[in-house]
Amino acid sequence: MIKQSAKWTGVIAAVLGLHASVFALSFIPEHELQASEEQAGGIAIDLLEELTITDTSCPIATQEIEKEVTAADEVLEAQLPREQAEPKHSEALMEPQSLAPETATQQRQAQDELKQQLEQIQREQAQAELKAEQQRQLARQRKAAKQQNLAAARARKAALAKKIVSEAIPGNNARHVPHYPRTLRRRGIEGTVVLQVSVDKAGKVTELRLKQSSGHKHFDQSALKAIKHWSYTPAKNGLGQRIASTKVERIVYRLQ
């Protein structure tokens, strides 16, 4: 009887030591906790096997010991996940706090960069529009100047075309010299006939008109008949072109 009591006393002491080990495991680092768990579990199994093998006369005590060992295992298993989960939970709680300022700073930097890019694009667009407007204005000025120059050139050309720089000049008209009427010569009468002659660009007389009479019909008729068959070197304008013109011819009848 004394021997059995001593044995049960040792078993109870082992169980109490197992509880103390479980309590101590809560202060053991994570990397050592797994080895302690295996060791404590092994001790409990060895004690249970020893008790089962050496003595089966006290089933109530055996059941109590098994309950104690099972409870110790449950406490150990429950303790390990909490110890492992708490750092993760704390890390999960600390991570947003540590990353939040950095994330906000990055977001502000990204927003600032985007704003700067947008402002740069707007400046470039404004400069491009200004440059395009300047080019359009310069093109309009050049076009207006070109039109003015063209109009001025046309006006100068028209003026030169109308301007007579050289009049029509009578050619070799020896065969058509106005003759002195005999009646008026014998009587010693002199006179001057003024004619207006129209000459085309080929130098031919197209129209002949008595502008001022000499006062004597024979002088007037003689002058008209002769000038009608004259030929001329046509007049020229400022462009050097032959043009039709009108000139005045004075036919003078003088006695020698």
C-alpha positions in Angstrom: 0.0 0.0 0.0 2.8 2.4 0.9 4.5 1.5 -2.4 1.4 2.3 -4.4 0.9 5.6 -2.6 4.5 6.5 -3.5 3.9 5.7 -7.1 0.7 7.8 -7.3 2.5 10.6 -5.5 5.1 10.6 -8.3 2.5 10.6 -11.0 0.7 13.5 -9.4 4.0 15.3 -9.1 4.6 14.7 -12.8 1.2 16.0 -13.7 1.8 19.1 -11.7 5.2 19.5 -13.4 3.4 19.2 -16.8 1.0 22.1 -15.8 4.0 24.1 -14.8 5.6 23.4 -18.2 2.4 24.6 -20.0 2.5 27.8 -18.0 6.1 28.3 -18.8 5.5 27.7 -22.5 3.6 31.0 -22.7 6.8 32.8 -22.1 8.9 30.7 -24.5 9.8 32.1 -28.0 7.9 30.8 -31.0 10.8 28.8 -32.5 11.3 27.0 -29.1 7.6 26.5 -28.5 7.2 23.6 -31.0 10.1 21.6 -29.5 8.7 22.1 -25.9 5.3 21.0 -27.1 6.6 17.8 -28.5 8.7 17.1 -25.4 5.8 17.7 -23.0 3.5 15.6 -25.1 6.1 12.8 -25.0 6.4 13.0 -21.2 2.6 12.8 -20.8 2.4 9.8 -23.1 5.2 8.0 -21.3 3.6 8.6 -17.9 0.3 7.4 -19.2 1.8 4.2 -20.7 3.8 3.5 -17.6 0.8 3.9 -15.4 -1.3 1.7 -17.7 1.4 -1.0 -17.8 2.4 -1.0 -14.2 -0.9 -0.7 -12.5 -4.5 -1.2 -13.6 -5.9 -1.7 -10.1 -7.1 1.9 -9.8 -9.2 2.7 -12.9 -10.6 6.0 -11.3 -7.1 7.3 -10.8 -6.1 6.3 -14.3 -9.1 8.2 -15.7 -8.2 11.2 -13.7 -4.7 11.2 -14.9 -5.8 10.8 -18.6 -8.1 13.8 -18.1 -5.3 15.8 -16.7 -3.0 14.9 -19.6 -5.7 15.6 -22.2 -6.4 18.9 -20.6 -2.7 19.8 -20.6 -2.5 18.9 -24.3 -5.5 21.0 -25.1 -4.1 24.0 -23.2 -0.8 23.5 -25.0 -2.5 23.3 -28.4 -4.7 26.3 -27.7 -1.7 28.3 -26.4 0.4 27.8 -29.5 -2.1 29.2 -32.1 -2.7 32.2 -30.0 1.0 32.9 -29.6 1.4 32.4 -33.4 -1.7 34.4 -34.3 -1.1 37.4 -32.1 2.1 38.5 -33.8 0.3 38.3 -37.2 -2.6 40.2 -35.8 -0.4 42.8 -34.4 1.6 43.0 -37.6 -1.7 43.3 -39.5 -2.7 46.1 -37.2 0.7 47.8 -37.4 1.2 47.5 -41.1 -1.6 50.0 -42.1 -0.3 52.4 -39.5 3.3 52.2 -40.8 2.3 52.2 -44.5 -0.4 54.8 -44.3 1.8 57.8 -44.3 4.0 56.5 -47.0 1.0 55.6 -49.2 -0.5 59.0 -48.7 2.9 60.6 -49.6 3.1 58.5 -52.7 -0.4 59.5 -53.7 0.3 63.2 -53.2 3.5 62.9 -55.2 1.6 61.1 -58.0 -1.1 63.7 -58.0 1.5 66.5 -58.0 3.3 64.8 -61.0 0.0 64.4 -62.8 -0.9 68.0 -62.2 2.5 69.2 -63.4 2.2 67.1 -66.5 -1.3 68.5 -67.2 0.0 72.0 -66.7 2.9 71.3 -69.1 0.5 70.0 -71.7 -1.7 73.0 -71.3 1.3 75.4 -71.7 2.5 73.5 -74.8 -1.0 73.7 -76.3 -1.3 77.4 -75.6 2.2 78.0 -77.1 1.2 75.9 -80.2 -2.1 77.8 -80.6 -0.2 81.2 -80.2 2.3 80.1 -82.8 -0.4 78.9 -85.2 -2.3 82.2 -84.8 0.9 84.2 -85.5 1.6 82.1 -88.6 -2.0 82.6 -89.8 -1.7 86.4 -89.2 1.6 86.5 -91.0 0.0 84.5 -93.9 -2.9 87.0 -94.0 -0.5 89.9 -94.1 1.6 88.4 -96.8 -1.6 87.7 -98.8 -2.8 91.2 -98.4 0.6 92.6 -99.4 0.6 90.4 -102.4 -2.8 91.5 -103.5 -1.8 95.1 -103.0 1.3 94.6 -105.1 -0.6 92.8 -107.7 -3.3 95.6 -107.9 -0.6 98.2 -108.1 1.2 96.3 -110.8 -2.0 96.0 -112.8 -2.7 99.7 -112.3 0.8 100.6 -113.5 0.4 98.3 -116.5 -3.0 99.8 -117.4 -1.5 103.3 -117.1 1.4 102.5 -119.2 -0.8 100.8 -121.8 -2.8 104.0 -122.1 0.2 106.3 -122.0 1.6 107.3 -125.4 5.3 107.6 -125.2 5.8 108.1 -128.9 3.3 109.6 -131.4 2.5 108.4 -134.8 5.0 109.7 -137.3 4.3 110.2 -141.0 6.2 107.9 -143.2 7.6 108.4 -146.7 4.6 110.2 -148.3 6.3 112.0 -151.2 3.8 110.7 -153.7 0.9 112.3 -151.6 2.1 115.8 -151.0 -0.7 118.4 -150.9 -0.5 120.5 -154.0 -1.0 124.2 -154.1 -4.1 125.1 -156.0 -3.2 127.1 -159.2 -6.1 129.6 -158.9 -5.0 130.5 -155.4 -1.3 130.6 -156.4 -2.0 133.0 -159.3 -4.0 135.2 -157.0 -1.2 135.0 -154.3 -3.4 133.6 -151.6 -1.9 131.6 -148.7 -3.5 129.5 -146.0 -3.2 126.8 -143.3 -5.4 123.8 -142.9 -5.7 121.9 -139.5 -6.7 118.3 -139.7 -7.4 115.6 -137.0 -6.1 112.3 -138.2 -6.8 108.9 -136.6 -4.2 106.2 -137.2 -4.5 102.5 -136.3 -1.7 100.4 -134.9 -0.8 99.3 -138.4 -0.1 102.9 -139.3 -3.1 103.5 -141.7 -5.4 106.5 -141.6 -8.8 105.3 -140.4 -10.5 108.7 -139.9 -9.8 112.2 -141.1 -11.6 115.3 -140.0 -11.3 119.0 -140.8 -10.5 120.6 -137.5 -9.8 124.1 -138.7 -10.5 125.5 -142.2 -8.1 127.7 -144.1 -11.0 129.8 -145.3 -10.6 128.6 -148.9 -12.3 125.5 -150.1 -9.5 124.5 -152.5 -6.9 124.5 -149.7 -9.1 122.3 -147.5 -10.0 119.8 -150.3 -6.4 119.5 -151.4 -5.2 118.8 -147.8 -7.9 116.2 -147.1 -7.2 114.4 -150.4 -3.5 114.1 -149.7 -3.5 113.1 -146.0 -6.1 110.5 -146.7 -3.4 108.3 -148.4 -0.6 108.9 -145.9 1.0 106.1 -144.0 2.4 106.4 -140.5 4.7 104.7 -138.1 2.2 103.8 -135.4 2.4 105.3 -131.9 3.7 103.2 -128.9 2.6 103.0 -125.3 4.6 102.7 -122.2 4.8 98.9 -122.6 6.4 99.4 -126.0 3.3 98.1 -127.8 1.9 99.7 -131.0 -1.4 101.4 -130.4 -4.0 103.4 -132.3 -3.7 107.1 -131.8 -5.0 110.4 -133.0 -2.9 113.3 -133.9 -3.3 116.8 -135.4 -1.7 117.7 -138.8 -1.1 121.3 -139.9 -0.9 121.8 -143.7 0.6 125.2 -144.5 0.3 126.7 -148.0 3.0 129.4 -148.5 4.2 131.1 -151.7 7.9 131.0 -152.3 
